[in-house]
Amino acid sequence: MNPVKQIVQEKYAAAARQAAAGQTACCGGSPSGDAADPITSGLYDEAQKLGLPEKAVLASLGCGNPTALAALQPGETVLDLGSGGGIDVLLSARRVGPTGKAIGLDMTDDMLALARENQQKAGIANVEFLKGDIENIPLPANSVDVIISNCVINLAADKDQVLREAFRVLKPGGRLAVSDVVVRGQVPDELRQNMLLWVGCLAGALEEQQYRSKLAAAGFTGIEIEPSRIYSIEDARAFLTGQGVDVDAMAPAVEGKFLSAFIHAAKPAATPRPAIQIFDPALCCSTGLCGVDVDPALVNFSADLAWAQQNGVSIERFNLAQQPLAFAENPTVRSFLERSGPQALPLVLLHGEVALAGRYPTRAELTRWTGLLPIAPETKPAGACCPGSSCC
Ligand SMILES: C[S@@+](CC[C@H](N)C(=O)[O-])C[C@H]1O[C@@H](n2cnc3c(N)ncnc32)[C@H](O)[C@@H]1O
């Protein structure tokens, strides 16, 4: 295991054992016990904590409240990256209701044991805790509506990989809604390390613009980073002094630069590929229904296409005389033309694959391909043979 991951795991296993023993879990250099931790305290209001097991609240080690900020809807599937003692998973499960599901992913056994105990005590059924690494999410692609995470991505050794994995498992149109520690602008290296140690970020928080670039590189759009808490050097004075930092001299370099933020972005909705694409031979107009000698097969076919389109089938049609580029730019069509020549047109693609060549499809074929019910008399292919019959 990567050494950073191992240290993170040991640290959070100890924190889980603290919470399991009824103490407030504590990490980083921030104070524990009676003193309010400026990072983890006061994140959840009383109404949210109501009905949650005490140990789930004690184990809360986040730096925000992503479930309050992510607009979760009944029926949605939510995945929490680095779910810890499970507080955000349990809150999400309530929000998505019995028709939805909340999944917690964590690599630390003690945290998973605590989270499962908390789930049992809370009596919430639509929850699953999985063991695994957020850099290699054990879920299929396009399976999750919303990804939340609370102060975990900063701990990851390979943040690009985490964001790529988050993008992979989100459904098209799915949302990422995470709380995380972010650094705003440039900070001297040593001070940055000390501040991040205080916050508890072992592997390091990202600079705000870097976070944006990495999200965009993973494919996310609509990226927003909104500060939820800005830390003051006074919050960290005792810790930094203990590290030998001259706090007063360094104050201007820290002020306003370390923050907890709510970061949200989306996986773009899939643009549906046209279900049917027709590549016509050179015709006098886009449908061939022009001039004096109109082929009756084309009339029937145009009527069938209009019927399929009215029933929601996505159709694109290209005419070699008018749109030669569409033929050249489609590799399937180009290689078909190279092999068979333009006299072998029309060519019909179904979901990008060749479905028919040399004639237009019948309504029966369109019906079968698109799963539509036939509502008008079927057309016969003219000028070509019906497969398996003698209607030439
Ligand atoms: C700061 S705690 C946050 C826990 C929880 N999100 C909360 O708000 O209380 C970080 C959690 O992330 C988990 N974690 C850190 N790195 C991880 C990784 N690479 N894969 C899976 N879990 C990870 C740790 O085990 C720990 O439970």
The ligand as an ORCA input file, in Angstrom:
! r2SCAN-3c Opt
* xyz 0 1
  C     -11.617     12.997      7.432
  S     -12.386     11.427      7.565
  C     -14.001     11.861      7.000
  C     -15.040     10.846      7.331
  C     -16.453     11.246      6.955
  N     -16.551     11.655      5.578
  C     -16.981     12.322      7.878
  O     -17.411     13.360      7.379
  O     -16.993     12.100      9.071
  C     -11.685     10.556      6.187
  C     -12.241      9.170      5.908
  O     -11.855      8.825      4.591
  C     -11.334      7.520      4.551
  N     -10.349      7.484      3.459
  C      -9.250      8.253      3.297
  N      -8.614      7.958      2.155
  C      -9.332      6.979      1.561
  C      -9.198      6.239      0.338
  N      -8.175      6.439     -0.497
  N     -10.130      5.324      0.031
  C     -11.176      5.089      0.868
  N     -11.348      5.745      2.045
  C     -10.454      6.677      2.381
  C     -10.716      7.316      5.925
  O     -10.641      5.950      6.252
  C     -11.696      8.087      6.806
  O     -12.735      7.270      7.253
*
